């Protein structure tokens, strides 16, 4: 039983790594599938950090497909903080709220890009 619990706990991270690899290989449909599996696991286990990381991959996949950042925001509308952290649309929203990249209060908000 412990092994099964450990495997379930690691599911969001495993899906994240797979999704990143598939995105790098430009296998967007498969990356999207891994993100979806990981999001179900992350939300089921209440792991917001893993959820945000998976949504970043989803946002990158959308950008590769030429979709607007609004698509990622729409998918996370009920989870506003995660949508701001996980999507490129967050940058504009931060600036509109008065945060700046050089402002010591908000540096971390702009540091998430790899």
C-alpha positions in Angstrom: 0.0 0.0 0.0 2.8 2.5 0.8 4.4 1.9 -2.6 1.0 2.7 -4.2 0.7 5.9 -2.1 4.2 7.0 -3.1 3.5 6.3 -6.8 0.3 8.4 -6.6 2.2 11.2 -4.9 4.8 11.3 -7.6 2.3 11.2 -10.4 2.1 15.0 -10.9 6.0 15.3 -11.1 6.3 12.3 -13.4 3.7 13.9 -15.7 5.4 17.2 -15.5 8.8 15.7 -16.6 7.1 13.8 -19.4 5.2 16.8 -20.6 8.4 18.9 -20.7 10.2 16.3 -22.7 7.4 15.9 -25.1 7.1 19.7 -25.5 10.8 19.8 -26.3 10.3 17.2 -29.0 7.3 19.2 -30.3 4.9 16.4 -29.6 2.2 18.8 -28.4 -0.8 16.4 -28.3 1.1 14.0 -26.1 2.5 16.8 -23.9 -1.1 18.1 -23.4 -2.2 14.6 -22.4 0.5 14.4 -19.8 -0.4 17.8 -18.5 -4.0 16.8 -18.1 -3.1 13.6 -16.2 -0.8 15.6 -14.0 -3.4 18.3 -13.3 -5.9 15.7 -12.2 -3.4 14.2 -9.8 -2.1 17.5 -8.5 -5.6 18.9 -7.9 -6.7 15.6 -6.3 -3.8 15.8 -3.9 -4.0 19.6 -3.4 -0.5 20.3 -4.7 -0.8 23.9 -6.0 3.0 24.2 -6.8 2.9 21.1 -9.1 -0.4 22.4 -10.6 1.3 25.7 -11.4 4.3 24.0 -13.0 2.0 21.8 -15.1 0.0 24.9 -16.2 3.3 26.6 -17.3 3.9 23.7 -19.7 0.3 23.9 -20.8 0.8 27.6 -21.5 4.0 26.9 -23.5 2.1 24.3 -25.5 -0.6 26.8 -26.3 2.0 29.4 -27.4 3.6 26.8 -29.7 0.1 26.2 -31.2 -0.3 29.9 -31.7 -3.1 30.2 -29.1 -3.5 33.4 -27.1 -2.6 33.5 -23.4 -6.3 34.0 -22.8 -6.8 30.3 -23.4 -4.6 29.4 -20.4 -6.3 32.0 -18.2 -9.8 30.7 -19.1 -8.8 27.2 -18.0 -7.6 28.5 -14.6 -10.3 31.2 -14.0 -11.4 29.7 -10.8 -7.8 29.6 -9.5 -6.7 33.2 -10.1 -3.4 33.1 -8.3 -2.2 30.0 -10.1 -3.3 31.4 -13.4 -1.1 34.5 -12.7 1.9 32.4 -11.8 1.5 29.8 -14.5 0.8 31.8 -17.6 2.6 34.5 -19.6 -0.5 36.6 -19.2 0.4 37.2 -15.6 3.2 39.6 -16.6 0.8 42.1 -18.0 -1.5 41.8 -15.1 1.3 42.3 -12.6 2.4 45.5 -14.5 -1.2 46.7 -14.6 -1.3 46.3 -10.8 1.7 48.5 -10.4 4.4 45.9 -10.0 7.7 46.2 -11.9 10.6 43.9 -12.6 13.0 46.1 -10.7 10.7 46.5 -7.7 12.0 44.5 -4.8 8.3 43.6 -3.9 7.7 41.8 -7.1 11.0 40.5 -8.5 9.9 36.9 -8.0 6.8 37.4 -10.1 9.0 37.9 -13.1 11.7 35.2 -12.3 9.5 32.2 -13.2 10.6 32.1 -16.9 13.3 29.5 -17.7 
